[in-house]
């Protein structure tokens, strides 16, 4: 994900607050929730925060794309943000799940026109010991803030395109 550090929300975009859905997997929820909390904090600090943020939870990352699709098709959201952790348990399933989730999220946004942003992380090496738990918890804070900024920038950019082509 590209890091975006400035906001370019136009007055028109700011006058119609966005509605965002945030989907988090409960697998490794103590770590994944760090992204959600950072995302919400970043939205609150924004000069034009979303008007509403609806939060949803699914068991694991594999379940995120289907819910993202349903939410996108509902027409209620300007963007959807996915947060999850796909860990390498030493079997091929890790790569299958990671690919399926990321490909699914891309398909949802291309099929529906609703941006779907990802803070679904797929580290090659993850072990449940104190150092990795601390590292990934801190890393999810950073990624949560980044995905929040990317979400706001994407909504603003799409609104500018819509205004220019209206």
C-alpha positions, 0 to 999 in steps of 0.5 A, spaced: 500 500 500 502 506 498 503 511 504 499 517 503 501 523 508 496 529 505 489 530 505 486 533 498 479 533 500 475 538 496 469 542 499 464 538 495 467 532 498 467 534 505 460 537 505 458 530 504 461 526 509 463 519 507 460 512 509 465 507 510 465 499 512 471 496 516 471 489 516 476 485 521 477 478 522 477 475 529 483 471 528 489 474 532 484 479 534 488 482 539 493 484 533 488 486 528 484 490 532 490 495 533 489 496 525 482 498 527 483 502 533 489 506 529 484 507 523 479 510 527 483 514 530 486 517 524 479 518 521 478 522 527 484 526 526 482 528 519 480 534 517 474 531 513 472 524 517 467 519 514 460 521 517 459 514 519 464 508 520 460 501 521 464 496 523 463 488 522 467 482 524 468 475 521 472 469 523 478 469 519 481 473 513 478 468 508 471 470 510 472 478 508 471 478 501 464 475 501 462 480 506 466 486 502 462 484 496 455 484 500 457 491 503 459 494 496 453 491 493 448 494 498 450 501 495 451 504 502 458 505 503 463 510 499 469 505 501 470 498 505 476 497 509 479 490 510 483 488 516 486 481 518 492 477 519 494 471 515 499 467 518 504 462 515 503 455 519 508 452 515 503 449 510 501 451 503 495 454 506 498 460 508 499 462 500 492 460 498 489 464 503 493 470 502 492 470 495 484 468 495 483 474 500 487 479 496 484 477 489 477 477 492 478 484 495 480 486 488 475 483 484 470 486 489 472 493 488 473 492 480 466 489 480 462 494 484 466 500 483 466 501 491 474 502 493 476 496 498 482 497 501 486 492 505 490 492 511 490 484 511 497 482 512 500 476 510 507 475 514 512 470 511 514 469 518 510 469 524 510 465 531 506 466 537 512 469 542 512 475 545 517 479 540 513 477 534 506 479 538 509 486 540 512 487 533 506 485 529 501 489 534 505 495 533 506 494 525 498 494 525 498 500 528 502 503 523 498 500 517 491 502 520 493 509 520 496 508 513 490 505 510 485 510 513 489 515 510 489 511 503 481 510 504 480 518 505 484 520 499 481 514 495 474 517 496 476 524 495 480 522 488 474 518 486 469 524 488 473 529 484 473 524 478 465 524 479 465 531 479 469 532 473 465 527 469 458 530 471 
